[in-house]
Amino acid sequence: MSAKRRSSASSRGGEKRPKAKRGLGQGQPRKTAVITGVTGQDGSYLAELLLDKGYDVVGVVRRTSHDSYERIGHLLDRIRVVPADLLDQHSLTAVIRDAKPDEVYNLAAQSFVPTSWTQPVLTGEFTALGVTRLLEAVRLAHPQARFYQASSSEMFGKATETPQRETTPFYPRSPYGVAKVYGHWITVNYRESYGLYAVSGILFNHESPRRGLEFVTRKISDGVARIVQGKAKELRLGNLDARRDWGYAGDYVDAMWRMLQQPTPEDYVIGTGEMHSVRDLCDVAFGHVGLDWRKYVKVDPQFVRPAEVDLLLADPAKGRRKLGWTPRVSFEQLVTMMVDADLERRP
């Protein structure tokens, strides 16, 4: 399948999303936003949201021998793509200096938890120190910009209380979680030390048809499609009892934007407030196509984490109260949306 066709399927793919309301009124100057990680799941949804609100969007990409624009192929004529790297201070400073953005969204990271055990140093460079480099770029080149850091529920790890809220202590259980804790606290530090408008969104698991195949939600939806189409006979997974607060990425990018529109910078936990197990996910996904998941799913020890995070559940009360944000897509709608998209994607 061509990249263009895949991009189209990813963009539609069963996603029946309400259109975002335009945020800039008549006569107001256009705002500019810089998004790192624009080619990822969240970056693509955020770019769509900001374009719909009338922003000029600058997407930061790493210069590699193979550029993957699958998720933003339908946006390339509407955004400006510029090369920079979270490992290179000069390139980041140049982007901020040239764009002079109103808002900066740092969504780039080494974001796959299992990989953080095999590449812990690289994860630290991107996911932890990369945040410092981008904050430095803002501080040096355009301190008026408002900065959003993508924090993660994985920072709670072995949670000391349930549900988890903004005041819950962090207890990360992976190099990825540890790196995200650093990124979170360096954002707080720059806010308090230099007066930057810098916030962290502590987002719980958020998924979509644009999720990478390595993530369990997409692994399951794609596995269902392969089994239905006779291309696979089983699906191998790790811990079926792990429980998460799963929401729809298209909803969550709206929360990111809302955080940067507030009069004062604060950090927010964003989630649905509902928890489901991987087993539940399998039940909905296979049930959507009339199959019994127990006949196809096999537990494989190689997919079990060295240090497991048993449950994560958000208390999103602050975000709902102060941001006026609520999720619009339910767990069941999310899972069936992803299965439908993978069925459509596969010929």
N, C-alpha and C positions, 0 to 999 in steps of 0.2 A: 504494500500500500504506500502511496506517495506521502511525503511530509505534508503536502497541502491537504490531502484528503484526511489524514490523521488529525491535523489541526482543526479541520471543520468538524469532524466527529467529536473531538474533545470539547469544542466550543458549544456544540448543541448537546449531543450525547444524552438526551433525556433530561437535561437540566431545564426545568420550567421555572426560571427565576423572575421575580417581579423586577421591573426596570427601576434602577436607582433614580431618585429625584435629583434634578439639577441643583447644585449647591451655590452657584454664582449667579447673582441677579443681573438684570440688564444694566449696562454701563459700568459694572465693576471690572477692574483690571483682571486679566487672566492670571491665575496662580501657576507656579511651576513646582513640580514635585520630582525628586530624584528617587528612584527605586533600585536598590541593589537586589540581586536575585530575581530580576524581572522575568526571566525565562522559566521560573519555577511555578508551582501550583499557585501559591499565594500571590506572587508577583504578577501573574497574568490576570487574576481576578481583580487585584488592586488597580492595575493599569486600566482595566475596563471601567471600573467604578469612577476613577479620577477623570478619565476622558469624558464620561457621561456628565460629570459635574463641571466640565469646561476647563480643566487643567491642561497645561502643557506638561507632558510626561517625558522625562529623561530616564531611560532604562540602562543600567550599568551591567555590562556582561564581561566575563573573562575572555580574553583573546586566546582561543585554542585552535588546534588544527581542524577541529570539527565543531562548528557552531550549531547548536540545537535550538531552533526557534519554533519547535512544534507547537508549544502552548500559546505563543504570541504571533504566529504567522498571520493571523487575521488582523493584527494591530500594527504591523510594521510600517504601513503607510501613514500612521497617525501618531506614532511616538518616535522620539529620537534615541537611537541606540548608540552608546559610547563605550569604549573599552576602558576597563580599570580592574584592579585586583585588590582584594582585601589583604593580600600579603605585601602590597607595595604602597607605602605612604604617599609618595610623590603623585602617583596616578590618581589616588582618591582626592588629594588636595586640589589637583588640577580640575577634576570634574566639578567639585563644589565651587571653586573660584570662577569657572567659566559659566556654570548654570545659574549661580546665585539663587538657589531655590528657596521657596517659602517653606517647603516641607521636605524632609529626608526620611525615607523608610528603609531601615536596614533589615532586609529579609534574607540576605545571603548567608550561608553557613554550610558546614559539612553537617547535614541534618539527619542522617540515617544512624540511629542508635547502635545497631550491631557493628557497623563499620568503625565506630569510635573505639571499640576494643582492639581492632586490628590496626588502626591508624590513630592512636591517641594523641601523638604530637601534632600531626597535621590538623586534627580536629581542634586542638587548642589554638593553633595558629589562626585558623579561619574563624572559629566560633567564639573564641575568647579575645585574643589579641586583635583580630580583625575589627571588632567593635571599637577598641581603643583607637585604632588608626583612623576609622571613619569619624569618630568624635573629635579627634585631633584636627582632621580636615575641616570639620565644621567650625571648630573653635578658631582656627588660624585663618580660614578663608572667608567664612560667612556666618558669624555667630548669631545672626538674627534668625537663622533657619530653625524651624521646629523639628525635633529629631524623635523618631520612633524606633525602638529596639524590640525585635521579636524575641521575647523571652518564652519560656516553655514550662508546661506542667511537669516535665521530667526533672525540673529543679527540686520538686517536692519529694520525688523518689520514694523512699521508705517513709511515707507521710506520718507525721506525729499526731495529726488530727484529721478527721473526715467530717464534712467536706473541707477542702483546702481553700483558704481565702488569702487576701493580701498580707495578713499578719502571720500566716502559718510559717514556721521555720523551714528552711530548705534542708533536704537530706538526699542529695543526688546519689544515684546508684549506677552511674555509667560515666565514662569520660565525657560523653556528650552533655550529660546533665551538669557535670562539674564545670565544663566550659561555659554553659549557659548561665550558671550562677555568677561566674566572673563577668560575663557580658552584662548581666543585670546590674550588678553592684558598681561596675565602672560607669554605667549610665547614671546611676544615682549619684555617684561621686562627681561626675562632670556637672550635673545639675546643681549640686550643692556648692561645688568649688568655684565654678565659673559663671553661674547664673544662666546656663543654657536652658532653653525650653526642651527638656529631654525626658521622655517617658518610656516605660517598658510595659508592653502588653503581655501578661502571663496567660498565653492561650493554651487551652486544653486541646486534645486531639481534634483536628479538623480535616475533613477528607472531601473528595470529589472525584468525578471521572478523570480529572487531570492529575491525580495522585500517581506517583511513581510506582512501578510494578513491584519494587522491593518492599513496599509497606504492606502490612498485613491486610488492611481493608481492600486495597486494590488487588493484592494477590488472591484474595478470596473471590472478588467479583470477576476477575479475569479467569480464575480457575473454573468458576461456574460456567462461563461462556465456552471455555475449551471443552469441558465435559459435555455440555449440551450439543456441541457441534462435532462430537466424536473425536476430538484431537487429544484428549487425555482421559484417563480412567480413574485417577485419584488426585487428591490434593494433600500435600504434606505441610503440616503446620507445627508450631511449637506449643506453648502453654495455652490451652483452650480456656483456662480458668481466669486468665488475666482480665481485669475489668477496667474499662476506660469510660471517660465522658467524651462521646464522639459527636461532633457537629459538622455542619457544612461550611467549607472554606469560603464560599461566596457570601455567606452571612458574616463571617468573622472579619473580612477585610473592611467591612463597614464600621466595625468596632474600632479598628486601627485608625481610620480616618476621624472618627468622632473624638478619639483621645487627643488628637492634635488641634481640635477646634475649641477646647475648653479654656477658660480664662487663666487657669493655673495648671502646671504640669503635675500629674499624679500617675501612679501605676495602678493597673487594673487586672483582675482575674476575669477571663472571659471563657465561658463554657455554657453548657445547657442545664447543668444541675441534675442530669440524669446519668446513670451508670449502666453499662451493658458489658457482658463478657464476650470474648472471642467466640465462644459457643453460641451465644445469642446471635451474633453477626452471621455465623454460618447458617443458623436456623432460618433467618430472614432471607438471606441470599439464595440458598438452595430452594427454600420454600416458594420463592417468587417464580421459579420455573418448574414447580411441581416435583421436586426431588427431595429425598430424605438425606440430609448431609451426612448422617452416620454411616451410610453405605460408601461414602467416597473420601471422607477426611481421615487421614492417618497422622498420628502424632509422631514427629521425628525429633529425637533429642538434639540434633545439630541446630535446630532453630530455637532452642531454649537459651535464654540469656545467662551469662555467668552470674549476674546478680539481678534477680527478678524484681520488677516493680509490680506488686500484686494489684493495687487498685489506686485509681486517681479519679477524684470527683470534685468538680468545681462548686464553689459558692459564688455565683455571679451577681450577688445582690447589689454591690457597689456600682458595677457597670450598668445594671438596669436602672438604678436610682439616679445616678449622675449623668450617664451618657444617653439614657433613654433607649438603650439597645436591648433587643430580645431576638433570639434565633427564630427564623421563620420555617426552616426545614426540619422535620422530625427525623429521628433515627431510622425509622422504617422507610421514610421517603428517601433519605440519603442512600441507604443500602440498595434499594430497588433502582434508584437513579443510576448508580454505578454499574449494577448488573446490566441494565438496559443499554447503557453506553458501551459496555464491552461486547455485548451481543451485536450491536450495530457496527462497532469498529471492526469486528472480525468478519471477513467475507464468507 
